[in-house]
């Protein structure tokens, strides 16, 4: 049967997020998580719907993608479809032809989990590999260590502090208090927690947002950041532990995160919080 590329409505995004939840399991490679789309809701509901893509056969979604930027699509497929040749060929075609409405001409990138037949077909088409990223996973069977600092749930009153920490942590001017309000109004925030770490003077020093895919499934850390004025004092480890503990309370079986391998400090922080390094992954890139 024909595989159909879809650009879902707002309601269609909810369906895409629902299947993404079903596709999360502890043995799965690092892949697109419903929390990734949940975090994208900081830009707004309509804006999030505009960047989601689905691939369906006979009315059943087999793959979900999200344009993290106009030139980068992050995607995954149903577990039983990792080696589906018809799907893989359709994906390559849709990624390669700008008129399909996924990626433009020129330099573009695809983030896809290891083990997909898609990778073999992209290689045959001349796609290369980008800089390495490091996935890190942590089991949540046992209780998580106390973070050792004051942790507080972030609500509307802390939205500005949340934005300030993120701007400093990622050296960007983009986060605003509206980010938190839009994200928290999204359809998946009921499965999320946003936490802040505080110093003895009551200043927010670090933040984390974590996303559950449901009981018995892996959760996601996205994002975690420490204000530049408070680095090197253990707040990154502390807020990561707090996030892991929150996910465990929500029923998550494991927690995962992926960061550029060049981010040596970030990798060290997650390892200090009990995360284990997994084999590096690379986006697939077309340079012209």
Buried (B, 14 or more C-beta within 10 A) or exposed (E): EEBBBBEBEEEBBBBBBEBBBBBBEBEBBBBBBBBBBBBBBBBBBEEBBBBBBBBBBEEEBBBBBBBBEEBBBBBBBBBEBBEBEEBBBBBBBBBBEEEEEBBEEEEBBBBBBBBBBBBEBBEEEEBEBBEEBBBBBBBBEEEBEEBEBBBEEBEEEBBBBBBBBBBBBEEEEEBBBBBBEBBBEBBBBEBBBBBBBBBEEEBBBBBBBBBBBBEEBBBBBBBBBBBEEBBEBBBBBBBBBBBBBBBBEBBBBBBBBBBEBEEEEBBEBBBBBBBEEBEEBBBBBBEE
